[in-house]
Amino acid sequence: HANKMKINVSKTKVLRNSSHRRVINPPQLHLNNELIERVEHFNYLGITIDQNLTWKIHTQSLSRKIAKVVRVLCRLKNFLPSYVLKTIYSSLLACHLNYGILLWGGKIDPIFKLQKKAVRVITNSPPFSHTDPIFIDLNLLKVQDIYLLNQFKFAYKLFNSKLPPYFLDNFVSLNADSHLYNTRGRLTLSTPRFWHEYYRQLLRYRLINTINTAPVCISEKFQTHSINGFSNYVFRYIISNYSRLCDVQNCFICNRR
């Protein structure tokens, strides 16, 4: 009887240890009787999708592409005027920032550092200079604001039924769809419930949060402007919030000067 008790306890320990590891074996999928190879990441139309949808591998690949363009700008800055360098930026770098940003736009810190370096090179500014005035002079948006602008453009197409049926049916819903009471948030988008913190990184959650917190001057133009007019208005609104003056107390960069 004692030996049986020892065996049972040992089995229980093994089960507990295995439960903490949570080893999940993915199912084997077949197409036309051929096994589909499972990979950790793959490239689809220029977007690198990894098995966990973290976009880490994609942003690393994107950083390498942008870094090459920045090195080209550094070599040409002593030979070409700034407007030519800006043309090179728009042709070789900005296209990477806009493509698929609604997917990977939540992971932009390394991309933004490279973008700031690029605009400093275009204007031949010191390495640690503030970039807000540079973005104003070049009439360019920061990558996080490019992401914001694309969210607003997506919302415009959503509200004007210019998207595929998948997005028009159940992608977002108004609070007015869930109740008839005349509450303050009745005409805002309802945030769906989620069971994992990872949901906050998805486009559906970020889009709803962006629209619900949008200024009235932007939200009221979803139905009154064309897509180009709306995009230009949001662009001007965002860039108007950039400041030429530094409001950081005891700023290291300003004190260096």
Backbone as a ProteinNet text record, in pm:
[ID]
protein_1_A
[PRIMARY]
HANKMKINVSKTKVLRNSSHRRVINPPQLHLNNELIERVEHFNYLGITIDQNLTWKIHTQSLSRKIAKVVRVLCRLKNFLPSYVLKTIYSSLLACHLNYGILLWGGKIDPIFKLQKKAVRVITNSPPFSHTDPIFIDLNLLKVQDIYLLNQFKFAYKLFNSKLPPYFLDNFVSLNADSHLYNTRGRLTLSTPRFWHEYYRQLLRYRLINTINTAPVCISEKFQTHSINGFSNYVFRYIISNYSRLCDVQNCFICNRR
[TERTIARY]
83.5	0	86.5	195.8	286.9	349.8	386.5	444.7	344.6	218.3	115.9	100	106.7	96.5	210.2	331.7	446.7	429.1	379	358.9	255.7	149	45.3	96.9	176.3	231.9	324.4	409.3	502.1	426.6	318.9	239.8	177.5	131.8	72.2	173.7	297.9	400.8	427.7	430.5	455	343.3	219.7	107.2	113.5	151.5	160.4	268.7	382.8	490.7	451.7	384.8	347.4	239.1	151.3	46.4	102.8	212.9	272.3	341.6	392.6	461.3	363.4	247	143.1	197.8	251	303	185.3	170.2	58.4	113.8	72.1	113.2	13.2	55.3	-38.8	-86.5	-206.8	-259.3	-189.5	-184.3	-127.8	-237.3	-214.3	-312.9	-270.9	-368.3	-343	-426.5	-369.1	-439.2	-414.2	-522.7	-511.8	-419.6	-437.3	-360.3	-210.7	-173.2	-33.9	-23.2	75.9	95.5	143.4	77.8	117.8	228.4	339.9	454.4	424.9	456	437.1	568.5	563.5	683.1	656.7	762.8	749.6	708.5	746.3	705.1	712.9	637.9	640.8	605.2	641.9	618.8	497.8	403.4	283.1	260.6	282	264.8	345.4	467	554	535.8	445.3	421.6	468.2	559.4	609.1	518.3	451.5	356.9	422.4	434.2	492.3	380.8	418.2	319.7	242.6	296.7	229.6	167.8	179.8	125.8	176.5	304.8	363.9	420.8	441.9	498.2	642.2	705.1	843	937.6	920.5	1007.6	986.4	862.1	835.6	901.6	889.4	950.7	1103.4	1160.3	1305.4	1347.5	1272.9	1302.1	1282.9	1177.6	1150.8	1259.7	1309.3	1417	1542.6	1573.6	1691.8	1676	1555.4	1532.4	1544.8	1487.3	1492.6	1634.2	1708.1	1846.3	1932.2	1906.8	1980.5	1953.3	1827.3	1793.2	1857.9	1859.9	1923.5	2072.7	2138	2280.2	2301.9	2210.7	2220.3	2206.2	2110.7	2092.2	2216.3	2278	2398.9	2512.3	2522.8	2629.5	2603.1	2475.9	2440.8	2416.3	2412.6	2371.8	2469.7	2596.7	2695.3	2700.4	2622	2626.6	2493.5	2383.4	2251.2	2178.3	2093.9	2014.2	1907.1	1848.1	1752.1	1626.5	1581.2	1458.1	1478	1598.8	1627.1	1633.1	1693.9	1698.2	1557.1	1470.9	1332.5	1262.1	1292.9	1235.1	1280.4	1407.9	1458.7	1389.7	1370	1298.7	1158	1087.4	949	942.9	1044.9	1043.5	1086.4	1188.4	1248.9	1215.8	1175.8	1153.8	1007.6	940.4	800.8	710	742.9	659.4	658.5	771.1	777.5	697.1	692.2	618.6	467.4	421	277.4	223.1	307.2	257.1	226.9	100.3	57.8	69.9	74.7	98.5	-18.5	-137.7	-250.7	-229.7	-143.1	-114.7	-5.7	108.2	224.8	243.1	149.6	168.2	178.4	147	160.6	302.4	395	535.3	624.1	636.4	700.9	822.8	861.6	971.7	1101.6	1149.6	1274.7	1259	1140.4	1116.9	1122.8	1067.4	1064.4	1205.4	1292.1	1429.9	1500.6	1478.7	1539	1477.5	1347.8	1283.6	1338.3	1357.2	1413.2	1554.2	1631.9	1766.7	1761.5	1665.1	1652.3	1618.4	1523.2	1484.9	1595.8	1673.3	1787.7	1892.3	1910.9	2006.9	1958.1	1829.4	1774.7	1798.8	1780.4	1797.4	1936.4	2025.4	2162.1	2161.5	2074.8	2061.8	2155.9	2188.2	2272.8	2207.1	2287.5	2233.7	2127.8	2137	2044.3	1942.6	1922.9	1829.3	1684.9	1596.3	1453.7	1399.2	1312.2	1263.2	1126.8	1052.8	922.4	934.9	1025	1040.9	1082.1	1160.2	1203	1084.9	998.9	881	788.5	780.9	697.9	755	885.5	948.4	939.3	952.7	945.8	802.6	706.4	565.9	548.9	608.5	603	544.2	481.9	425.5	520	518.3	590.4	520.8	594.8	540	419.2	417.4	300.5	179.1	202.4	91.6	49.5	141.1	102.2	6.7	38.3	-50.2	-186	-186.5	-312	-392.1	-326.2	-394.8	-457.1	-386.3	-440.7	-558.2	-558.1	-674.6	-796.6	-778.1	-890.4	-940.5	-850.5	-891.9	-968.5	-923.1	-994.7	-1134.2	-1143.3	-1273.3	-1365.1	-1309.3	-1390	-1450.1	-1369.4	-1418.9	-1519.9	-1498.6	-1591.4	-1728.1	-1731	-1857.3	-1928.4	-1853.9	-1914.5	-1928.7	-1919.4	-1943.5	-1854.4	-1726.6	-1630.5	-1528.9	-1565.5	-1478.7	-1545.7	-1471.7	-1533	-1638	-1729.2	-1840.7	-1795.7	-1678.3	-1633.9	-1624.2	-1571.2	-1555.7	-1687.6	-1777.8	-1902.5	-2004.6	-1992.9	-2096.3	-2076.2	-1964.8	-1949.3	-1818.3	-1749.1	-1617.6	-1630.9	-1719.8	-1747	-1897	-1941.8	-2083.5	-2099.4	-2207.5	-2238.1	-2301.3	-2279.8	-2350.8	-2501.1	-2543.7	-2686.2	-2747.2	-2661.8	-2713.2	-2744.7	-2688.9	-2706.9	-2815.4	-2849.8	-2957.9	-3020.7	-3137.6	-3212.7	-3214.5	-3141.4	-3142.3	-3056.7	-3100.7	-3030.8	-2918.6	-2815.2	-2701.8	-2595.8	-2496.3	-2393.2	-2306.9	-2283	-2197.9	-2274.7	-2401.3	-2485.4	-2435.5	-2380.4	-2337.9	-2187.9	-2123.9	-1984.2	-1975.1	-1857.7	-1838.9	-1824.1	-1887.9	-1880.2	-1753.8	-1681.4	-1558.7	-1594.9	-1561.5	-1595.9	-1517.5	-1575.2	-1506.2	-1394.8	-1288.5	-1178	-1126	-1063.9	-1018.8	-867.2	-799.3	-654	-601.7	-493	-434.7	-385.7	-358.5	-312	-415	-542.1	-647.5	-628	-565.3	-543.4	-451.4	-375.2	-284.7	-351.6	-474.3	-541	-598.2	-614.2	-666.2	-806.3	-888.6	-1026.8	-1032.9	-951.9	-952.4	-891.6	-776.8	-710.3	-794.8	-863.1	-946.5	-1062.8	-1128.2	-1240.6	-1194.8	-1081.7	-1029	-993.1	-936.8	-900.3	-1023.1	-1126.7	-1247.1	-1320.3	-1329.6	-1402.4	-1333.7	-1201.7	-1127.9	-1092.1	-1146.6	-1113.9	-1176.2	-1108.3	-1167.8	-1295.2	-1383.1	-1510.4	-1487.4	-1385.4	-1358.4	-1322.8	-1278.1	-1247.3	-1366.8	-1428.3	-1538.9	-1659.2	-1679.8	-1795.1	-1775.1	-1655.5	-1626.6	-1626.6	-1664.8	-1672.7	-1777.2	-1884.5	-1993.7	-1999	-1912	-1922.1	-1810.7	-1702.1	-1587.4	-1566.2	-1497.4	-1450.1	-1331.6	-1289.1	-1178.8	-1050.3	-1027.6	-907.7	-916.7	-1035.1	-1051.6	-1039.5	-1096.4	-1086.9	-942.5	-871.8	-732.1	-645.1	-666.3	-587.8	-618	-744	-779.9	-714.3	-721	-659.5	-508.5	-448.3	-303.9	-267.9	-341	-312.1	-338	-441.8	-471.3	-359.1	-308.7	-203.1	-75.7	-37.2	90.1	81.4	-39.2	-53.6	-27.6	-32.7	-6.1	142.1	226	369.5	414.7	510.6	555.8	701.3	729.2	867.4	944.2	871.8	934.7	938.1	1044.3	1059.1	993.8	904.1	835.5	885	999.7	1056.5	1145	1116	1193.9	1333.3	1434.2	1574.4	1609.1	1571.3	1593.9	1743.8	1789	1930.6	1978.8	1895.1	1935.4	1945.7	1846.7	1849.8	1966.1	1997.4	2107.4	2242.3	2250.6	2376.1	2408.6	2305.5	2330.2	2385.7
-121.3	0	125.6	120.9	236.5	260.2	151.8	165.6	227.2	188.1	246.1	394.4	437.5	578.8	658.5	602.1	671.4	687.5	584.5	591.9	697.5	705.6	803.8	946.2	968.4	1102.2	1142.8	1051.3	1083.5	1116.9	1043.3	1075.2	1213.6	1247.7	1379.8	1490.4	1470.5	1572.3	1589.2	1479.5	1487.6	1564	1537.5	1607.4	1756.2	1792.1	1933.9	2004.3	1940.1	2000.8	2016	1914.6	1922.5	2027.1	2049.1	2148.5	2289.1	2314.5	2448.3	2476.4	2374.4	2395.3	2424.2	2365.6	2386.1	2363.4	2244.2	2207.8	2173.2	2249.4	2229.8	2185.5	2072.2	2021.3	2067.6	2149.4	2197.6	2084.2	2092.4	1984.4	1982.3	1867.9	1853.3	1877	1972.3	2010.2	1954.8	1909.6	1852.6	1926.8	1941.1	1999.5	1909.8	1852.2	1756.3	1640.1	1591.4	1477.4	1506.4	1632.4	1671.3	1749.7	1714.3	1778.9	1922.3	2015.8	2156.9	2178.6	2226.5	2249.3	2364.1	2342.5	2447	2520.9	2654.4	2737.2	2840.9	2897.8	2999.9	3134.8	3162.2	3288.2	3270.5	3353.7	3349	3487.5	3511.6	3640.5	3629.3	3719.7	3722	3863.3	3883.6	4014	4122.7	4090	4188.9	4205.5	4131.9	4138.4	4006.8	4014.8	3895.7	3862.9	3749.7	3706.4	3594.3	3612.3	3507.6	3429.9	3321.1	3228.6	3288	3391	3453.1	3588	3631.9	3761.1	3876.6	3875.4	3983.8	4093.9	4066	4160	4198.5	4126	4156.1	4128.7	4015.7	3980.6	4077.2	4119.4	4213.4	4348.7	4398.4	4528.2	4520	4405.8	4390.6	4394.5	4325.5	4328.5	4468.1	4535.5	4671.4	4768	4748.9	4834.4	4820.8	4699.5	4679.2	4750	4745.3	4813	4964.6	5017.7	5162.1	5206.7	5125.8	5161.3	5173.3	5091.1	5102.4	5235.7	5279.7	5408.5	5522.9	5512	5616	5625.4	5512.5	5515	5580.2	5558	5624.5	5774.9	5818	5961.9	6022.7	5951.4	6002.8	6022.6	5935.7	5948.5	6060.5	6092.1	6191.8	6330.7	6346.7	6475.1	6587.6	6553.7	6656.7	6690.4	6620.2	6641.8	6687.8	6662	6693	6789.9	6877	6968.4	6892.1	6959.9	6892.2	6847.7	6924.3	6885.3	6756.3	6731.8	6606.5	6491.4	6518.7	6416.4	6380.5	6480.9	6453.5	6367.6	6390.8	6307.8	6162.8	6143.4	6008.8	5946	6025.9	5977.7	5932.4	6013.7	5980.1	5857.6	5838.6	5728.6	5596.2	5599.8	5476.2	5442.4	5540.4	5515.2	5526.1	5631.9	5653.7	5540.3	5477.7	5367.1	5251.5	5227.2	5120.9	5157.9	5286.5	5329.4	5317.7	5334.2	5332.4	5193.2	5105.2	4975.8	4884.9	4847.8	4753.8	4805.5	4937.9	4991.5	4965.5	4942.1	4909.1	4776.4	4691.9	4563.3	4575.1	4633.4	4635.8	4770.2	4862.5	4998.1	5007.7	4902	4906.5	4887.3	4851.7	4827.1	4919.6	5045.2	5143	5209.6	5174.2	5245.6	5238.7	5121.7	5120.7	5189.8	5183.6	5249.7	5400.9	5451	5596.2	5651.6	5577.1	5622.8	5638.9	5544.4	5553.9	5668.2	5689.8	5800	5935	5951.1	6076.9	6099.1	5993.2	6005.8	6048.1	5994.7	6027.2	6174.3	6228.8	6368.7	6463.5	6424	6505.3	6510.1	6397.5	6394.1	6481	6478.8	6556.5	6705.5	6753.3	6896.5	6929.6	6827.4	6846.6	6905.6	6850	6896	6817.7	6871.6	6798.1	6666.6	6569.1	6435	6432.7	6523.9	6519	6632.9	6694.9	6806.9	6757.4	6845.6	6812.5	6795.6	6698.2	6667.3	6726.7	6775.1	6835.7	6951.5	7046.8	7154.2	7102.6	6995.6	6939.3	6879	6805.7	6747.9	6858.7	6970.4	7082.2	7140.9	7163.9	7223.8	7131.9	7002	6907.3	6866.4	6906.9	6870.7	6719	6653.9	6508.9	6470.3	6353.1	6301.1	6200.2	6194.3	6088.6	5955.5	5848.4	5717.5	5682.8	5723.7	5694.8	5773.9	5890.9	5970	5921.8	5861	5793.3	5679.2	5608.8	5501.5	5557.4	5669.9	5732.8	5778.7	5840.9	5886.3	5768.6	5658.4	5541.8	5482.2	5492.6	5447.1	5532	5662.6	5751.4	5726	5701.8	5671.9	5539.9	5441.6	5314.3	5336.4	5418.8	5447.1	5519.9	5611.5	5682.7	5582.9	5490.7	5391.2	5298.5	5271.7	5185.7	5250.5	5377.7	5446.6	5480	5483.4	5514.6	5390.3	5271.1	5143.7	5125.8	5156.7	5142.3	5032.1	4936.8	4826.2	4693.6	4583.7	4451.9	4418.4	4327.6	4294.8	4249.2	4183.3	4135.6	4249.6	4363.9	4478.5	4551.8	4543	4618.2	4548.2	4417.5	4342.9	4347.4	4293.6	4275.3	4330.3	4413	4458.6	4553	4651.2	4742.1	4759.9	4809.7	4835.5	4956.2	5030.9	5146.7	5102.8	5185	5159.4	5170.5	5248.2	5260.3	5128.8	5035.9	4906.3	4814.4	4845.5	4756.4	4802.8	4929.5	4976.3	5100.6	5135.9	5249.7	5369.4	5362.2	5473	5587.5	5708.1	5826.3	5864.4	5780.5	5806.8	5886.5	5932.9	6018.4	5943.9	5814.6	5738.8	5653.2	5687	5603.1	5597.6	5705.1	5712	5690.5	5632.8	5594.9	5446.7	5403.7	5263.2	5181.3	5068.1	4982.2	4897.4	4890.5	4811	4667.7	4571.9	4432.3	4379.5	4285.2	4224.4	4133.6	4127.7	4041.5	3971.6	3856.2	3772.6	3769.7	3836.5	3834.2	3973.6	4011.1	4143.4	4161.5	4052.1	4059.1	4126.8	4122.9	4181.8	4331.9	4396.5	4540.8	4577.7	4482.4	4509.7	4495	4443.5	4419.6	4549.1	4550.7	4668.3	4703.2	4601.5	4629.2	4709.9	4672.6	4746.1	4884.5	4893.5	5022.6	5118.8	5067.2	5152	5210.5	5126.4	5173.9	5279.2	5256.2	5353.3	5484.1	5477.8	5598.2	5679.2	5611.8	5681.9	5742.9	5670.4	5721.1	5840.2	5849.9	5961.7	6068.6	6059	6155.8	6291.3	6400.4	6533.4	6548.6	6635.2	6655.2	6708.2	6793.1	6850.6	6744.9	6628.2	6519	6426.2	6387.2	6291.3	6345.8	6477	6533.5	6539.3	6510.5	6519.7	6383.8	6278.3	6147.1	6144.3	6222.1	6217.6	6340.8	6437.3	6562.4	6581.5	6506.7	6526.2	6402.8	6424.5	6312.8	6247.9	6132	6062.7	6145.8	6212.9	6295.4	6419.1	6482.7	6600.5	6566.8	6453.4	6410.4	6379.1	6308.1	6273.1	6397.9	6494.6	6618.1	6697.2	6697.6	6771.5	6707.9	6574.9	6506.6	6527.3	6523	6546.5	6684.3	6786.8	6923.6	6937.1	6869.8	6878	6816.2	6701.2	6633.9	6716.1	6764.7	6836.1	6972.5	7025.9	7153.2	7139.9	7017.9	6994.5	6977.1	6972	6969.9	7107.9	7110.4	7236.7	7263.9	7389.9	7430.3	7458.4	7470.8	7500.9	7376.4	7359.9	7245.2	7278.3	7191.6	7211.4	7114.7	7051.2	6957.9	7035.5	7021.8	7092.2	7030.3	7117.6	7074.2	6977.8	7012.8	6928.9	6914.2	6792.2	6765.4	6824.9	6815.1	6865.4	7017.4	7083.1	7229.7	7280.9	7211.6	7254.1	7234.6	7137	7116.5	7234.4	7298.4	7412.6	7532.4
0	0	0	75.8	78.5	-57.6	-126.4	-260.1	-357.3	-346.8	-432.8	-405.7	-281.7	-247.9	-308.1	-303.4	-362.3	-513	-577.5	-721.7	-755.7	-680.2	-706	-687.3	-582.8	-558.7	-670.8	-714.6	-822.8	-950.8	-977.2	-1096.1	-1086.1	-967.2	-948.5	-974.3	-930.5	-953.8	-1101.9	-1172.9	-1317.1	-1385.7	-1342.6	-1402.2	-1372.7	-1250.8	-1216.4	-1296.8	-1310.1	-1386.9	-1533.6	-1587.3	-1728.2	-1750.7	-1651.5	-1668.2	-1672.1	-1599.7	-1601.3	-1734.9	-1799.1	-1926.5	-2039.5	-2035.3	-2136.4	-2276.8	-2296.8	-2427.5	-2518.9	-2623.6	-2716.3	-2850.8	-2894.2	-3024.4	-3130.2	-3225	-3327.6	-3415.5	-3465.7	-3551.5	-3686.4	-3746.6	-3880.1	-3983.6	-4069.9	-4170.8	-4306.6	-4381.8	-4514.1	-4618.5	-4734	-4848.2	-4968.7	-5021.8	-5132.7	-5095.6	-4973.4	-4921.6	-4907.3	-4906.9	-4885.6	-4755.8	-4676.3	-4547	-4566	-4498.7	-4503.9	-4401.9	-4448.8	-4360.4	-4264.3	-4139.1	-4037.3	-4014.9	-4027.3	-4011.6	-3903.2	-3849.8	-3745.2	-3801.5	-3924.9	-3988.5	-4139.6	-4211.6	-4357.5	-4411.2	-4534.7	-4598.9	-4690.7	-4670.9	-4753.6	-4804.1	-4933.1	-4997.8	-4927.5	-4889.9	-4827.5	-4679.1	-4617.6	-4473.8	-4412.1	-4316.5	-4249.5	-4131.3	-4138.4	-4035.2	-3956.3	-3825.5	-3741.5	-3672.2	-3610.5	-3554.1	-3436.9	-3372.1	-3257.7	-3290.6	-3415	-3459.5	-3373.4	-3342.8	-3264.5	-3352.7	-3481.6	-3578.9	-3545.9	-3454.6	-3418.4	-3534	-3599.8	-3711.9	-3828	-3849.9	-3958.9	-3932.9	-3811.5	-3781.3	-3785.8	-3750.5	-3763.1	-3909.9	-3993.2	-4136.2	-4193.5	-4148.8	-4195.4	-4148.9	-4029.6	-3978.8	-4063.8	-4106.9	-4190.7	-4325.7	-4382.6	-4510.1	-4495.5	-4388.1	-4366.8	-4334.7	-4260.6	-4227	-4352.8	-4452.7	-4578.8	-4646.7	-4644.1	-4705.3	-4628.2	-4496	-4414.1	-4446.3	-4465.9	-4501.8	-4638.2	-4730.6	-4861.3	-4845.8	-4763.2	-4740.5	-4675.7	-4583.4	-4517.7	-4618.2	-4716.5	-4816	-4915	-4936.2	-5038.1	-4981.7	-4850.5	-4793.4	-4825.4	-4851.3	-4882.7	-5030.9	-5112	-5256.6	-5314.7	-5243.9	-5296.9	-5205	-5260.8	-5176.1	-5100.2	-5002.5	-4913.8	-4987.1	-5089	-5156.6	-5237.2	-5286	-5355.2	-5253.9	-5138.4	-5033.9	-4985.9	-4979.8	-4940.1	-5044.7	-5172.2	-5278.4	-5264.1	-5231.6	-5208.7	-5087.9	-4983.4	-4864.3	-4900.8	-4978.1	-5014.4	-5104.8	-5187.2	-5283.5	-5221.6	-5136.7	-5088.5	-4943.6	-4864.2	-4721.8	-4682.3	-4729.8	-4688.4	-4733.4	-4846.1	-4893.4	-4793.9	-4726.8	-4625.9	-4501.5	-4469.8	-4351	-4370.5	-4492.7	-4517.7	-4545	-4597.4	-4642.2	-4522.8	-4510.3	-4406.7	-4265	-4246.6	-4112.3	-4018	-4071.4	-3984.5	-3912.4	-3966.4	-3903.2	-3798	-3835.7	-3746.5	-3676.6	-3690.8	-3638.6	-3487.9	-3415.4	-3271	-3222.2	-3311.6	-3275.4	-3358.9	-3317.7	-3405.8	-3343.6	-3222.5	-3157	-3236.3	-3278.9	-3356.9	-3491.3	-3550.9	-3679.2	-3662.9	-3553.3	-3531.2	-3511.5	-3445.5	-3427	-3560.6	-3650.8	-3783.6	-3863.6	-3847.8	-3919.4	-3873.3	-3743.9	-3692.7	-3745.3	-3752.6	-3807.4	-3953.4	-4026.8	-4168.7	-4189.8	-4113.8	-4134.7	-4087.9	-3989.6	-3949.4	-4060.5	-4127.2	-4237.9	-4352.9	-4382.4	-4494	-4472.9	-4351.9	-4321.2	-4268.5	-4264.5	-4215.5	-4073.8	-3988.8	-3851	-3761	-3643.6	-3548.2	-3506.9	-3465.5	-3435.6	-3326.1	-3226.3	-3113.2	-3116.2	-3229.6	-3237.6	-3230.5	-3182.4	-3176.9	-3318.4	-3334.5	-3468.8	-3500.9	-3402.3	-3432	-3531.3	-3509.7	-3608.9	-3746.5	-3750.3	-3878.3	-3952.5	-3880.6	-3944.8	-3995.9	-3923.8	-3969.6	-4098.2	-4101.1	-4219.4	-4340.8	-4319.6	-4430.5	-4465.2	-4382.2	-4400.9	-4404.7	-4306.2	-4295.2	-4160.1	-4155	-4031.2	-3969.3	-3836.8	-3766.7	-3793.5	-3776.8	-3811.9	-3725.6	-3598.9	-3515.5	-3561.4	-3621.2	-3673.6	-3812	-3885.8	-4010	-3976.7	-3870.2	-3823	-3783	-3712.6	-3671.1	-3792.4	-3889	-4009.8	-4084.7	-4094.3	-4163.3	-4087.6	-3956.5	-3879.8	-3911.9	-3919.2	-3951.6	-4094.4	-4187.5	-4324.5	-4330.3	-4252.2	-4245.2	-4186	-4081.7	-4020.2	-4118.8	-4196.9	-4297	-4396.5	-4446.5	-4541.6	-4474.8	-4346.7	-4274	-4261	-4220.4	-4199.4	-4330.1	-4440.2	-4569.9	-4659.1	-4597	-4665.3	-4787.9	-4771.4	-4880.7	-4851.5	-4765.8	-4730.2	-4765.2	-4769.1	-4794.4	-4689.4	-4721.2	-4629.1	-4491.3	-4481.3	-4349.7	-4250.4	-4294.2	-4204.5	-4183.4	-4278.1	-4266.8	-4178.6	-4161.6	-4089.3	-3938.1	-3889.3	-3744.8	-3690.7	-3767	-3721.3	-3601.9	-3610.8	-3499.4	-3487	-3373.1	-3351.7	-3261.3	-3283.4	-3200.8	-3069.5	-2965.9	-2840.6	-2859.4	-2959.6	-2986.9	-3032.3	-3084.3	-3127.3	-3010.1	-2893.3	-2779.7	-2683.3	-2685.8	-2598.8	-2660.3	-2612.7	-2666.9	-2574.5	-2462.6	-2368.5	-2421.2	-2397.4	-2447.2	-2351.3	-2345.4	-2257.6	-2331.9	-2256.6	-2314	-2415.6	-2394	-2484.3	-2582.3	-2607	-2691.9	-2835.4	-2887.2	-3026	-3041.7	-2943.6	-2956.3	-2992	-3033.8	-3067.7	-2940.1	-2937.1	-2819.7	-2826.1	-2715.2	-2706.7	-2672.1	-2758.4	-2726.5	-2608.1	-2537.8	-2424.6	-2475.3	-2399	-2436.7	-2311.8	-2332.9	-2222.3	-2211.1	-2297.9	-2294.4	-2326.4	-2262.3	-2283.1	-2426.3	-2494.2	-2632.6	-2722.9	-2685	-2767.9	-2786.2	-2690	-2699.4	-2816	-2866.7	-2977.5	-3113.5	-3116.8	-3243.6	-3300.2	-3433.1	-3501.2	-3453.5	-3428	-3388.4	-3258.8	-3160.2	-3033.8	-3051.5	-3119.2	-3135.9	-3217.8	-3320	-3403.7	-3324.8	-3244.7	-3164.5	-3064.8	-3001.9	-2906.4	-2974.7	-3095.7	-3169.9	-3208.1	-3254	-3297.6	-3179	-3068.8	-2952.1	-2887.7	-2902.3	-2843.4	-2946.3	-3067.5	-3172.3	-3141.3	-3176.6	-3158.6	-3241.6	-3196.1	-3266	-3405.9	-3423.1	-3554.7	-3658.1	-3614.2	-3706.4	-3721.9	-3610.7	-3617.3	-3694.3	-3691.4	-3761.5	-3912.5	-3961	-4104.1	-4172.2	-4101.4	-4164	-4275	-4259.2	-4355.6	-4445.9	-4425.1	-4501.4	-4603.8	-4593.2	-4681.1	-4768.5	-4879.7	-4959.9	-4888.8	-4936.9	-4873.2	-4881.8	-4995.1	-5007.7	-4920.4	-4917	-4833.4	-4685.5	-4646	-4506.9	-4470.1	-4557.4	-4530.5	-4518.8	-4606.9	-4600.6	-4473.8	-4433	-4310.3	-4188.3	-4177.3	-4063.1	-4064.8	-4184.1	-4195.8	-4141.9	-4183.1	-4136.4	-3986.8	-3937.2	-3794.3	-3711.7	-3754.6	-3679	-3679.4	-3796.1	-3805.2	-3737.8	-3722.1	-3651.9	-3502.3	-3450.4	-3309.3	-3278.6	-3382.1	-3359.2	-3312.4	-3225.6	-3168.2	-3204.7	-3231.9	-3258	-3129.5	-3019.1	-2890.9	-2804.5	-2729.5	-2639.7	-2505.7	-2460.5	-2333.4	-2225.8	-2247.9	-2151.3	-2054.1	-1925.2	-1823.9	-1811.2	-1807.8	-1799.9	-1912.4	-2033.5	-2149.2	-2175.2	-2190.1	-2212.1	-2344.6	-2446.9	-2579.7	-2579.9	-2518.7	-2514.6	-2428.2	-2320.5	-2234.4	-2301.8	-2393.8	-2466.2	-2555.4	-2605	-2692	-2614.4
[MASK]
+++++++++++++++++++++++++++++++++++++++++++++++++++++++++++++++++++++++++++++++++++++++++++++++++++++++++++++++++++++++++++++++++++++++++++++++++++++++++++++++++++++++++++++++++++++++++++++++++++++++++++++++++++++++++++++++++++++++++++++++++++++++++++++++++

